[in-house]
Amino acid sequence: MDRVRLAIVGCGTISRLNAPGYLVDDRCEVVALCDPVRERAEARATEWGISPRVYTDYDDVLSDPDIDAVELLTPTHLHAEQIIAALNAGKHVSCQKPLATSVEQADRVVDAVT
C-alpha cells in the first residue's frame, strides 16, 4: 500500500485541527468524509479543496472497500462502538481521546484489537 485511503468521521470544529496533517501528507489520501449533517461534510471538503465521497452513515464508510482507515473525530460516547465496528470491518483506526467512557468499554476495545 503506497497511500492510506482515509475517511475522516466527524466534520465538526475538531476536524479543522486534525485533518490538515492528513491533507498534506503524501502517504495519505482523504477519500471520504462522514458526518450526520451532509452539508457540514461538504463544507469541509470545499474548505480543504478536496473531492471526497461524502457519507452521512458510518456503516456506509465501513462497507466501502476503497477505505483503508478511519480517523474518528466524533463525540466520546461513540468512540468504543465505532472503534470496534471499524476493526470488525477490517479498517485501521485512529481515534481521538478519550478512547471510551468506561473501563468496561475500553476492555471491549482491547478485546477487539487482540
C-alpha positions as CSV (number, residue, x, y, z in Angstrom):
1,M,0.0,0.0,0.0
2,D,1.6,3.3,-1.2
3,R,-1.0,5.6,0.4
4,V,-3.5,5.1,3.1
5,R,-7.0,5.9,1.9
6,L,-8.6,7.6,4.8
7,A,-12.1,8.5,5.9
8,I,-12.5,11.4,8.3
9,V,-15.5,10.6,10.5
10,G,-16.9,13.7,12.2
11,C,-16.5,17.1,10.4
12,G,-17.2,19.4,13.3
13,T,-14.8,22.0,14.8
14,I,-12.2,19.5,15.9
15,S,-11.7,18.3,12.3
16,R,-10.1,21.6,11.5
17,L,-7.3,20.8,13.9
18,N,-6.8,17.2,12.9
19,A,-7.4,17.0,9.1
20,P,-4.7,19.4,7.9
21,G,-1.9,17.0,8.7
22,Y,-3.5,14.3,6.7
23,L,-4.2,16.6,3.8
24,V,-0.5,17.5,3.3
25,D,1.0,14.0,3.9
26,D,1.9,12.3,0.7
27,R,1.4,8.9,2.4
28,C,-2.3,9.6,2.9
29,E,-5.3,10.4,0.7
30,V,-8.5,11.6,2.3
31,V,-11.1,9.7,0.2
32,A,-14.2,10.2,2.3
33,L,-15.8,12.4,4.9
34,C,-18.6,11.3,7.1
35,D,-20.9,13.4,9.2
36,P,-24.6,13.1,10.1
37,V,-25.0,16.6,8.6
38,R,-24.1,16.2,4.9
39,E,-23.8,20.0,4.5
40,R,-21.1,20.1,7.2
41,A,-19.0,17.4,5.5
42,E,-19.5,19.1,2.1
43,A,-18.4,22.5,3.6
44,R,-15.2,20.8,5.0
45,A,-14.5,19.3,1.6
46,T,-14.8,22.7,0.0
47,E,-12.7,24.4,2.7
48,W,-9.9,21.8,2.3
49,G,-10.1,21.8,-1.5
50,I,-10.8,18.1,-1.9
51,S,-13.5,16.0,-3.6
52,P,-14.1,13.0,-1.3
53,R,-17.1,10.7,-1.2
54,V,-19.5,12.1,1.5
55,Y,-21.3,9.8,3.8
56,T,-23.9,10.5,6.5
57,D,-24.0,6.9,7.8
58,Y,-20.9,5.4,9.4
59,D,-21.9,1.9,8.3
60,D,-21.5,3.1,4.7
61,V,-18.0,4.1,5.4
62,L,-17.2,0.7,6.9
63,S,-18.6,-1.1,3.9
64,D,-16.6,0.9,1.4
65,P,-13.8,-1.3,0.2
66,D,-11.8,1.7,-1.0
67,I,-11.3,3.0,2.6
68,D,-8.3,1.6,4.5
69,A,-8.6,3.6,7.7
70,V,-10.8,5.9,9.7
71,E,-10.0,8.9,11.7
72,L,-12.7,9.2,14.4
73,L,-13.4,12.8,15.4
74,T,-16.8,12.0,16.9
75,P,-18.3,12.5,20.4
76,T,-16.6,10.5,23.1
77,H,-19.7,8.4,23.9
78,L,-19.5,6.9,20.3
79,H,-15.8,6.0,20.3
80,A,-15.8,2.5,21.7
81,E,-18.6,1.2,19.5
82,Q,-17.1,3.0,16.4
83,I,-13.6,1.6,17.0
84,I,-14.9,-2.0,17.5
85,A,-17.1,-1.7,14.3
86,A,-14.2,-0.4,12.3
87,L,-11.9,-3.1,13.5
88,N,-14.5,-5.7,12.7
89,A,-14.8,-4.2,9.2
90,G,-11.0,-4.6,8.7
91,K,-10.2,-0.9,8.9
92,H,-7.3,0.7,10.6
93,V,-8.4,3.2,13.3
94,S,-7.2,6.4,14.7
95,C,-9.4,7.8,17.5
96,Q,-9.1,11.0,19.4
97,K,-9.0,10.7,23.2
98,P,-10.6,9.6,25.3
99,L,-10.9,6.0,24.0
100,A,-14.0,5.2,25.9
101,T,-16.3,6.4,28.7
102,S,-15.7,3.4,31.0
103,V,-13.2,0.8,31.8
104,E,-15.6,-1.8,30.5
105,Q,-15.8,-0.1,27.1
106,A,-12.1,0.2,27.0
107,D,-11.7,-3.5,27.8
108,R,-14.1,-4.3,24.8
109,V,-11.9,-2.2,22.5
110,V,-8.8,-4.1,23.8
111,D,-10.5,-7.4,23.1
112,A,-11.4,-6.3,19.6
113,V,-7.8,-5.3,18.9
114,T,-6.3,-8.5,20.1
